[in-house]
Amino acid sequence: MEFEKIYYFKKILSLLKQISRENTFIYSDDILKGVHFATLNTERTIILDVFLSPEEKTEKITSSKKERPKIQKFSFKTGKLFYDIIDTLEKGSIVELDFESKDLNINISYDDIRLESNLNATLDNFIGFPPSNKNTEFILYGEKMAHALNLLSKFRNDLEVTLEDDNLTINSISKLGNTKLTLPGNKSRKKSKNELKKSVYDYEIIKPLLSASKLSEKVKVIFQYNDNIKDNVLIVETSLKDYDGKTKYLFTPKGVSDGTSKFFE
């Protein structure tokens, strides 16, 4: 799969680096439709999955001369060297990711310069997201979400998040006082069986969500009640505005460490 929009490609992958540089899951159910880049931070229990469609003008799936790739479905994990290589890309470069072997082949061209990298990878499935029908959804524009989160970015306090009456409310809790932010949504929330409308999250969720909101057209915030932890995990989905793709985050409430082991029990 080939990428020429290097500026946006690097911006999007930087979202993954904010969560973890240690492991990168790369997978696809159909490489002709696109590829997923995913990572997780078990210490803070944050999961991120980024999906990118092939670029319209450069839809060259692999270096194979055949019209269709030999491998259309795959899932493997590689390390932080992937980001080290991507970080070196400059505007004007073309990067091709070749998934037709057990390893990840990265071919970079810039004018008449060529760089070929072969990264060790292991077959591994991304953990994914826990299923639930107890969801409450809230949708707003990415620009509005980014502005709102920027207002809270200087506070290093716990965040009490509430979804109620078509409003998203974030209350920054401090011994010195509270700061309350209220956001009306673009679209009424969906009714659900989830009756828990309020949960508390660590302030560190602001940085990745602020970065993602700046790159996104729309943001969907979902309260998903998880029976195993008896609280809401925060799911945030965004649609990218300068690239055909989307992101999906999961954050556990404050006090839940390594929640991934509990989600699928």
Sequence and secondary structure as in RCSB ss.txt:
>XXXX:A:sequence
MEFEKIYYFKKILSLLKQISRENTFIYSDDILKGVHFATLNTERTIILDVFLSPEEKTEKITSSKKERPKIQKFS
FKTGKLFYDIIDTLEKGSIVELDFESKDLNINISYDDIRLESNLNATLDNFIGFPPSNKNTEFILYGEKMAHALN
LLSKFRNDLEVTLEDDNLTINSISKLGNTKLTLPGNKSRKKSKNELKKSVYDYEIIKPLLSASKLSEKVKVIFQY
NDNIKDNVLIVETSLKDYDGKTKYLFTPKGVSDGTSKFFE
>XXXX:A:secstr
 EE  HHHHHHHHHHHHHH SS EEEEES TTT EEEEEEETTTTEEEEEEE   GGG    S SSSS S   EE
EEE THHHHHHTT  TT EEEEE SSSSEEEEEEETTEEEEEEE  EE         S EEEEEEEHHHHHHHHH
HHTT  SEEEEEEETTEEEEEEE TT  EEEEEE SB     S    EEEE GGGHHHHHHHHHTEEEEEEEEEE
ETTTTEEEEEEEEEESSSSEEEEEEE  TT  STHHHHT 
